[in-house]
Amino acid sequence: MASDEDFVRFLAEQMENAGVIRFRKMFGEYAIYCNEKVIALVCDNKLFVKPTEGGRAYIGEVVEAPPYTGAKLYFFIEDQFEDKEWLGGLIATTEKELPAPKPKTKKHS
């Protein structure tokens, strides 16, 4: 089941105090970016945040699950996304620990 863009837009608004948030549709699901780093996936209208040590400490009792079959485990955020301040804090904490994206190389034709 593909994710609903309205739900993804709601999540992006909930995260807006963490930095520059944008999302991109990929294979019927979505990647959410904070300051140009992929920090979360939305699959089947469920939020999965990339795991980091800071995120683990922030959440406390972490629930981990793969966002799709064959994926690595992410932090599954079941309903805490309703709390804008809490979610923004988690996303900001996660973004700080993730490496900067690698520059894209141009393909030669």
C-alpha positions as CSV (number, residue, x, y, z in Angstrom):
1,M,0.0,0.0,0.0
2,A,1.4,3.4,-1.0
3,S,1.6,6.2,1.5
4,D,-0.7,9.2,1.4
5,E,0.9,12.5,0.4
6,D,-1.3,14.4,2.8
7,F,0.0,12.3,5.7
8,V,3.6,12.9,4.6
9,R,2.9,16.6,4.3
10,F,1.5,16.6,7.9
11,L,4.7,14.8,9.1
12,A,6.9,17.4,7.3
13,E,5.0,20.2,9.1
14,Q,5.4,18.5,12.4
15,M,9.2,18.4,11.8
16,E,9.6,22.0,10.6
17,N,11.3,23.2,13.7
18,A,14.2,20.8,13.1
19,G,15.6,22.4,10.0
20,V,14.8,22.6,6.3
21,I,12.4,19.8,5.7
22,R,11.4,18.4,2.3
23,F,10.1,15.0,1.0
24,R,10.4,13.1,-2.2
25,K,8.2,10.3,-3.5
26,M,10.1,7.1,-4.2
27,F,8.4,3.9,-5.4
28,G,5.0,4.9,-4.0
29,E,6.6,5.7,-0.6
30,Y,8.5,8.8,0.6
31,A,11.9,9.8,1.9
32,I,11.9,12.8,4.3
33,Y,15.0,15.1,4.2
34,C,16.2,17.5,6.9
35,N,18.9,19.9,5.8
36,E,19.4,17.7,2.7
37,K,20.0,14.5,4.7
38,V,17.5,11.6,4.4
39,I,16.4,11.2,8.0
40,A,13.2,9.2,7.7
41,L,11.0,7.0,5.4
42,V,7.3,6.9,5.2
43,C,6.1,3.5,4.1
44,D,2.4,2.3,4.3
45,N,1.6,5.6,6.1
46,K,4.0,4.7,8.9
47,L,7.0,6.8,10.0
48,F,10.5,5.2,10.2
49,V,13.4,7.4,11.4
50,K,17.0,6.5,10.7
51,P,18.7,5.0,13.8
52,T,21.3,7.0,15.6
53,E,22.7,6.8,19.2
54,G,21.3,10.2,19.9
55,G,17.9,9.2,18.6
56,R,18.0,6.1,20.7
57,A,18.7,8.1,23.8
58,Y,16.1,10.7,22.9
59,I,13.3,8.1,22.4
60,G,14.1,5.8,25.4
61,E,12.1,2.7,24.7
62,V,12.8,2.2,21.0
63,V,10.7,0.1,18.7
64,E,12.7,-1.0,15.7
65,A,11.2,-2.3,12.5
66,P,12.2,-2.5,8.8
67,P,10.2,0.1,6.7
68,Y,10.0,-2.5,3.8
69,T,10.9,-6.1,3.3
70,G,14.7,-6.6,3.3
71,A,15.5,-3.1,4.7
72,K,17.7,-2.4,7.7
73,L,15.9,-1.7,11.0
74,Y,14.7,1.9,11.6
75,F,13.1,3.5,14.6
76,F,9.3,3.0,14.2
77,I,7.5,6.1,15.5
78,E,4.0,4.8,16.2
79,D,2.1,7.8,17.4
80,Q,4.5,10.3,19.0
81,F,4.5,12.2,15.7
82,E,1.4,13.9,17.0
83,D,3.7,15.9,19.4
84,K,5.3,18.5,17.2
85,E,7.9,19.5,19.7
86,W,9.0,16.0,20.5
87,L,9.2,15.0,16.8
88,G,11.1,18.1,15.9
89,G,13.6,17.3,18.7
90,L,14.0,13.7,17.5
91,I,14.6,14.8,13.9
92,A,17.1,17.6,14.9
93,T,19.0,15.1,17.1
94,T,19.0,12.5,14.3
95,E,20.1,15.0,11.6
96,K,23.1,16.2,13.7
97,E,24.5,12.6,13.7
98,L,24.0,11.7,10.1
99,P,26.9,12.4,7.6
100,A,26.5,15.1,5.0
101,P,25.2,13.7,1.6
102,K,27.9,12.9,-0.9
103,P,28.1,15.3,-3.8
104,K,26.5,14.0,-6.9
105,T,28.8,13.2,-9.8
106,K,27.8,14.2,-13.3
107,K,27.4,11.3,-15.8
108,H,29.3,11.6,-19.0
109,S,27.3,10.9,-22.2
